[in-house]
Amino acid sequence: MKTTRRKLTYTLALLGTTVVSTHAQLLVQRFEPVGFSQVTITDHFWKPKMDKVATATLRACIVQTEEKTGRIRNFEKVARHKNEKHEGIYYDDSDVYKAIEAMAYSLKNHPDAAIQQKTDEWIDKIAAAQLPDGYLNTYYTLTGLDKRWTDMERHEDYCAGHLIEAAVAYYNTTGKRKLLDVAIRFADHIDSTFRVKNRPWVSGHQEIELALMRLYHLTNQDRYLKLADWFLAQRGHGYGKGKIWDEWKNPKYCQDDVPVKDQKEITGHAVRAMYQYTGAADVAAATNDQGYMNAMRTVWEDVVFRNMYLTGGIGSSGHNEGFTEDYDLPNESAYCETCASVGMVFWNQRMNTLTGESKYIDVLERSLYNGALDGLSLSGDRFFYGNPLSSAGNYGRSEWFGTACCPSNIARLVASLGDYIYGRSEEGIWVNLFVASNTTFTMGKTPVPVQMETNYPWEGAVKITTNPAKPVEYALHIRMPGWAQNVPAPGNLYRYVDSRSAAKIEVLLNGKPVTYQEEKGYAVIHRKWKKGDVVEVRLPMDVRQVASRKEVKADQDRVALQRGPLVYCVEGADNEGKAWNMLVPDNATFATQSYQVLDEPVVSIKANVSVAEPAPDGLTVQMKPRTIVAIPYYAWANRGKSPMQVWLPSRIKEVKITE
């Protein structure tokens, strides 16, 4: 676990805390995201993936949840009251709820009567398993209710959180209340059980906090906000007890070593941490709590400046599914759980809406397009739990896992993409992600339909058309990606190898260059808008070489390739079965080409490099020029097991002749 921090870094963190604490207005939420149910996605990149989730991924979830495992049977057993045996693991209820949440989002994007019928069937079975006092957990109901709420590690509140999230999503899509009423009764049960005097409780796996905030925003019931805050406030006071605390002998594993508002570094299990800080950001936005925000800014910098992979993945160690020491970012053994990248998307969205700073969307985009999307196969029915950045050819995708959090988690993220594209405030419209789509804002009392057209991430041209019912004044905020401004990632953990500045971003209004204000990473155009106004953004899409700080030992004398938001890798399937015998010399050149990975159209990179081969004498090695193909990292491991590398050697000592 991390035990040290350089004095300079700590001092800067304290200075940052002082600035924020003396400017309380910075904590007022700048804008709110536009919900998925209000966005129609037409994007050439994302729409096919959302359709795959709505068909192949959900089909896999249904088969595994209903037929091949006992997850749905457990609810049926509870309802029968025949003292039947529980099947599976104590947290399996959560996978049912996450699958329902993914179904809810997919029904908006890809209406399907059969999926809706299946969802309603599951909801009926869930409702039938709820006890009169509101409690709902198949593990304890089938193994002994006398033990409920006795072991903080047994994921009762974690499962409850995923139930709440599913209920809110399904209600937002369909307007049906049955699951929402179930979730409300369970939330009320938890509130009446715990938010009382002398009843401490530390969740072994955070999730309930952010879920309660979703319920709060839907119902406007203050008790759910107070309960979310209560759960956060329990941490760091020595209340944690149970198997997980006994096993790890270190409360840092589940972020229980110090109170949340005093936390300054990222520790422990990556997914738990992401869910906790997402919940804390939600509470900070609702309560204007400076303590949470100060802590999150400092912890965020610790994650992004010292502990984040180039792909946006986090959590380097499989031992604790989380963090170790600063700059410990191995490639082949990288854990980078899919769920952790999903959590990075959640947390960075909240930080963005709180602050109005685009750097959080830069990180969100990096995780979304690389670390998270890699967890889903191109066919939609194979998955990664961990996402390494290199492979000797022995790592492949799986159709399911015993602990099956990742398949339904990546499914709900892709299906809910509409949540992350736009934002709105009283004075303006915000464009965060460049995804072809349309939605309608209301500025004052004037409806403002907005349409975005783009072939991003393959091309850098973005066209935004606004059609207000009548001329209306507002500010349009368009994110200017850091990667397009010579900043591959916030902080200085990664840098472009060449010192040249990237080609400038161009912004045009109705075909002519427009003057705009730069505000926290956004181009802001404030004017009276009329029907048919068009803003065009042209982002440079050069191939760039990326290097890491010298402290990242695994990446020394290596470079990675990035184009737009996409990190690239070299896979044996495209390069005569090899990926480890390559050297990127100082004079390497790069070109792009249209390419196919199975049925996925991509833009690949052709790199003129050197490869190591045995010399004719069999005793020495010779370097030969070769053109290799690099593909987007998210697309690897879809053609069987194959060697792969993201970070390519730039010095001979790192090259391997045989693989």
N, C-alpha and C positions, 0 to 999 in steps of 0.2 A: 504493500500500500504506500501511497505517497506520504512522505514524512517531512520533506523539506521544501522551501520556497526561497528563491533568491531575494535578498533584502530589497533590491531596487524594485522588483516586481511588486512586492508587498507594499512598499511605500507608494507606488503609483496607484495601486488599488485603493489605498486609504485616501489618497488625494481625490480619486474619482468619486469615492463615497461622499467626501465632503462637498464636492460640487453638486452632486445630485441632491443631497439632503438639504442644501440651501436653496434649491430651485424646485419646490414641490410641484409646480405646474408641469414639470416634465413628466410627472407620473400620470397626468390626466390622459386617458386613452385618446390617441390622435384620431383614430378612425376605427370602424368596425368592419370585419370581412363580410362580403356578400355571400349568403348561404348557397350551397350546392343546388338547392331546389329552385333557385332563381336564375340559374345559369344554364344555357344550352351550349354544349361543346360540339364543335364541328371539325376539330383539329385532325389533320392527316397523321400526326404522330400519336396523339393520345386517344383519339376516338376508337381506332382498332384495338388498342389495349383495353379500353373500357368495355368494348364488346366481348373481348376474350374473357375478361373477368366475369361478365354477365352470363357467359355460357360455360366455357371450359372450367374456369376457376370455381365458380359457384357449384357446378356439377360435381367437381372433386370434393368440395366442402360438404355437399349434401350426402354423397356416397359414403364418405369417411365418417361423418357425424351420425348418420342415421342407420347405415347398413353395416359398415365394417368395425365400428366401435360402439360402445354402449352409451354414448353421450345423451341421445334422445331417449333411449330405453330407461335411463335413470329417472327422468321426469315421469315417464309412464309408471314406473315402479312405485314412486312416491304416491302418485294419485290412486293406485290400487290398494294401498294400505295392507299389503300382505307380507311385510317384513322380508322383502327380497334383498338380495345382496347388491351392493353398489359395484359398478363396473368402472375400471379406469382409475384415474388419478384425481385427487381431491379438488383440483382446480379446473376440471374438464368442463364444468358448466360455462366457463368464460368463453370457450371456443364456440359454443352454440350461440351465445349472444353476439360475438364478433361476426359470425357468419350472417346472423340476422341483420346486423348493421350494414354489412356489405350488400345484402339483398335489398335493403331499403334504398341505398344510394343507387344501386343498379336499376331499380324499378323506375327511377327518374330518368336515367340515361338510356335505358333499354327496356321499355315496358314488356312484361312477360306474364301472362295470366297464370301459367303453371308455377312460376317462381312465387308469385303473390299467393297463390293457393297453398303452396308448400310452407311459406312463411306463416300464414294464418294458422295452418295445422300445428306448426311448432309452437306458436304463441298460445294456442288453446291448451296444449300439453304443459307448457310452462305455468300458465295461470292455474291449471288444475293442481299443480304441485305446491302452490303457495299455501302456507299455514294461515290460520285465522288471525294471528297476530302480525302478519305481514312478512314473517321470516321465509326465506326461499334459498335453500342450498341443498342439493340432492345428496351430497356426501354426508353431511351431518344428520339429515333427516333419515337416511337409510342406515347409518352406522351408530347413531346414538345422539339424540337431541340434548341429553344431559351434558354433552361435551361442547356444545356450540358456544362460541365466543369465549373459549378458554385458551386457545393457542393462536397467538397473534400472527403466526407464520402460515396458517392454513388457508389463506386467500379468501376468506369469507367476504371481506369488504372489497377485495379485488374483483371477485365475481359479481358482486353487487354493482360495482362501478360499470362493468361492461354491460350489465343488464340495463342500467340507466341510459348509457350511451345508445344502445340499440333501440330502446323505447323512444328516445327523443328523435332519432333519425327516422324511425318508421312512422312516427306521428307527423313529422315534417313532410314526408313524401306522400303519405296516404290519407292523413287526417284521422286515422283509426286510433282509438284511445285504449284499447284493451291492454296492450303491453305497457303503455304509459301509466295506466292506473295500477298495474302490478308493480311497476318500478316506484311509483310514488308511495304505495303502501310499504314497500321494503325500506325506502329511504326514511319514512316516518318511524318505522320500527327501529332503525339504526339510531336515529336522532334521539328517540325517547329512551333507548337503552344506554347510550354513552354520554350524551352531553348533559351529564348530571354530576353532582359533587362527588369527588373521591372515586371516579371510575376512569382511570387512565387507560389508554389503548394506543398502541403504535402499530400501524399497518405494516405487516411484513413485506408487502408488495404494493407500493403506491399505485393508485388508479382512481380510487374513490373520490379524491379531491377534485380532479378535473371533471369527473362525471357529475358530481354534485353541482358544479358551476354551470354545466350545460342545463341541468334541471332547473337551477335558479333562473337562468336567463329565459327559459321557456315559460316558467310558471310565475316568475316574480315573487316567489315565496322566500322571504328573508331567512327562514330557518335553514335552508339548504346552503346559502352563503355562509352563515354562521357555523354550520357543521363542517363545511370544507375548511374554513379557517381553523376550527377546533382540531381537526385531524392533523393539519400542518403544525399547529402549536404543540402537539404532543411529543414531537421528535426532539431528541437531544437532551432529555431530562432523566435518563436512566430508567424509563418505564418499560423499555422493550424486553420482552421475555418470550421464550419459546425455542423450538429446535434450531431456528436459523441463527439466533444470537449465540446459542450454545455451540453450534458447529463452527462458526466463523471466529468466535472469541473476539470479535471486533465489530462494534456497531457501525463502523464506516461502510460496511458491506451494503447496508440498506439506508445509508445517509442519516443515521441516528446518533452520530457521535456528538454533534453540537446542534443547538436550535437552528432551524432553517434560516432565520434572519441573521445568524452569525456565521453561516457557511461561506467559505472563501475559495475552496478548491473542489474539484470534481473527484469523487471517490466511489469505490464499490461497483455495484451492479449497474450497468449502463441503462437498461430499460427502466428500472425502478427510478433512477435519477431523472430521466427525461420526463416521466409521468409526474414526478413530484414537482419539478420546476415549471411544467406546463400548468399544473394546478395552482402553484404559487403566483404565476403571472396572471392567471384569471382572477385570483383573489385580489391581487394588487390593483388590477384594473377596476374592480368593483368598489374597493375600499380606499383607494389612493394611499396604500400602505407603503411608505418609503423603505421600511425595513426589508420587505420582500424584494423590492426592486434593486436596492443596493446590493443585496446578496446575489441576486441573479445576474446582474451586470458583471460582478467579479467572477462568479463561477463560469459564466459564459465565456469570458476571456480565457479562463484556464482551459476550458474545453477546446476552443477554436484556435488559440495561439500555441498550445502545447500538446494537445491530445486528440487531434482530429486527423484522420487520413485524408489524402487528396480526394478520395471519392465521397467525402462527407460521412464516411463510416466512423463509428466510435466504439470503444471497448475492445482493446487489443488482446485481452487474455481470455481463453476458454476456461481457465481455472475458476474465475469468479464471474465470468460473462461480463467483464467490465474493465475497469481502469487499473493501471499499475503505477509506474513512475512516469514523470513528464518525459516526453519525446520517445517513449518506448512504443514504437510503431512498426513491429516486424511485419513482413509481407506474407510469407507462406503460411505462417501460423496465426495470421490476423483473424480474430474472431468476428468482429464487426457484425453482430447479430442484425438480421433484417429488422426486427422489432425496434432496435435501438435507432436505426436510421429513420424509421417511421416516427419515433418519438422526437427525433431532431426536427422533423417537419412540424410537428405539433408545437414544440417549444418555441422555435424560431418564428413561427407565425404570431404567437402571442407577444413575443418581444417586439416584433415589428409594429403591431397595432398599438402597443403601449407607447412606443417612442417615435414612430414615424421614420425610423432609420432603415435605409434600404440594405444595410450590411446583413441584417438578419434574413432577408429574403435571398441574398446571395448565398448564404449557408443553406437555407431551406432548399433552394434550387439545386445546389450541389448534391445534397443528400437525396433529393427526390429523383433526379435523373441518373444517378450513379449508385450510391450505396443502397438505396431502397429498391429501385426498379430492378437491380441485379437479382433481387430475391425471387423474382417471378420469371418463369421461363417464357420464351416466345410463344409456346403453345398454350400457355396459361394453366397447365396442369402439372407442372413440376416446379420444385421450390428449392431455395437455399435457406438454411438456418443461419449459417455463418457465411461471410463473403470475403474470402482471402484475396490478396492482391497479387499473388503468384501461386502457381501450382506446377508440380513436377509431372502432372498428368494423371494423378490418382484421385482427383476430386470431382464429384459429379452431383447432379441434382437428384432430389428424392421426390417420390409421389406423395409422401406424408411423413409425419414424425410422431413419436410417442408423446412428446410435449409439442402440441401442434399450434402454438401461438402465432407463428410466422405466416402460414398460408392465409388465414383469415385476416391477419393484420395488414398484409400487403394488399389483399383484396379490398378491404374497406378504404385504404388510402387511395388507391387508383380510382375506385368508384366514386370517391368524394372529392376528386380533383377540383370540382367547381368551387369548393370552399376557399381555395387559395389564390384565385386569379385576380379578383377585384376587391377593392375596399371603398367605403363611402363615409363621408362626414357631412356636417351641415354645409360646409363651404366647398366641398370638392369631391372629385372622383379619383380613385387610385387604381393604377394598373401595375400589378406586381409580377405576374407571370405572363409570358408571351405564348398564349394558347388560343388558337382560333375558336371564337365563341361569341355569344351575344347575350346581353342581359338588359334590363331597364332600370335606371335609377330614377329617383324623384328628387329634383332640386327645387326646394320651396314647395310649390304645388304643381310644378311642371314635370311631366314624364319625359325622360331623356333616354331613348333607346340607344345602346352602344353596340357596335359590331367590331370585332377584331379579326383580321385576316392575316395569316402568316404561314410560312412553311418552316418555322422554327422547330427544332434546333439545327436543321440542315442548312437553312438560309437565314440571313440576319435582317431581312426586310419585314417590318411590321406595319400594318395599316389599320388605323383606328378611325371609324366613322361614327359621328354622333348625329342624332336626328331628333333634337328637342321639338316638342309640339309647338313651341313658340320660342323666340330668342330668350336665352336665360344666361345669367352670369354665374360662373363657378370656376374653380381652379382644377385643371386636369394635371394629376401627378403621374409621371411615367418613370418607372425605375430605370436607372442607368446602371447596368450590371457592372460590378467591380471587375470581372474578368475582361470586359471590353475596355477597361481604362488602366491596363497594365497592373492590375491587382488580382492575381488568380484566386486569392482567398483573403478574408480579413486578417489583420495581423501580419506577421512576417514569417510564419512557419513555412510558407511556400513562396517562391518568386519565379518570374520568367527568367530564363537563362540569358537571353539577349537583352541588352540595355535599351533598345529602341522603344519608343512609345508606340502603343497600339494605334492603328488608324482611328481617327476621331469618330465619335458617334455623331451622326447627322440627324437633325430633327426638322421636319418640314411641315408647314401648315398650308393646305390647299395648293401644294406643289412648290412652295417657295420657302427658303430658309426662314425660321422664326426665332426671334429672341425669347429666351426663357430664363427663368431664375433656377439656380441650382440650390436645392434644399435637402440636406441629409441624404444625398444620393439619388434624388429624384429631379427630373426636369419638370418644372412647374410652369404651365401656361395658364394665366388668369385672364379671362376675357369674357365677353358676351358671345355665347355660342349660338349658331343658327343651324337649321336643318341642312344636312349634306356637308358640313365641315369635316375635313379629313386631315388627320395627323399621321405622318409617316415617320417611322424611326428606322434608321439603317445602322445596324450593328456590324462591326468588323468581325469576320469569321476566319482570321488567320490561324494556321497551325502554329502553336507555340510550344516550346520546350520548357518544362518546369523542373526546378531543383528545390530541394528541401534545405532547411537549416542544417548546419554541421552537427547539431546535437542529435539529429535523427540518424543514428548510426546505420540503420538498415538501408538508407537511401543515399549514402555517400558514394560519389563517383558514379551516380546514376541520374538519368533524366526520365521524365514522363512526358507524354504528349497530351495536349488538351486543345480542343477546338470548340469555341463557344462554351456552353456549360458542360460539355461532355468530356470525360476522361477516357482515354483510349488504352487498349492493351494489345499485345501481340499474342496470338493463339496459334498453336501448332496446326490446327485445321486449315489455316490459310497459308502456312509457311512450311510445307513439306514435312509436317509433323514436328517441327522444332520451334522453340521459343527462347531457349537459354544460351544459344551460341552466337548471339548478335551483339555488335558493338556500334554505338552511335558516335561517330567521330565528330570533331569540331566542325567539319565542313559538310555535314549531312544536309541533304535537301529533302523537301517534302512537297507532295502534291496530293490533291484530293480526287476521288473518283466515286461515281455511283456504284453501289455494290449490293449484293444480297447475302444475308445470313439466313439460310432456309427461305422462308417467305417474307422476311423482314427487309424492306428496302432501307439501306443506310448510306451514309457517306463514309467511306473508308479513307485511310491515309496511306499513300504509297511513300515509303521512306527509303532513300538511297543510303545504305549503311554498309558495314562490313560484317562478315560472318567468319567464324573460326572453323577450320576444317583440318583433318589430319593431312600432313604433307605426304607426297608419294613414298618417302622413305619410311613412313610409319613411325618415325621417332620424334618428329617435330610437328609444330602447328603452323599453319599458314592462314593469313587473313585474306579474304577475297571480297570484292565488292558484290553487293546483292541488293535487289529491290525487294523489300518486305511489305507486307500488308498489315496495318493495324486497324482494329475495329472498335466501336464503342464498347466500353467495359460492360455495360448492362447486357450485351448480346452474347457474351462468351458462354461456353459450356452448354450450348444447345445442340451440338453435333457429336455428342459423346464426350468421353473424357479425353483431355488433351492438355499438353503443357501450356502455360500462360504466364505472362509477366506484364505488369503495369510499369514498373520502374526498370528501364533498360540500361545496361552498363555503358559507361562512357570511357572506361579504362579496361585494358586487356585482362587485368587480374580478376575481374568480376565475371569473365566470360567462361561458360562451360562448353566443352566440345561435345560431350555425350549427354543424353537426357534419359 
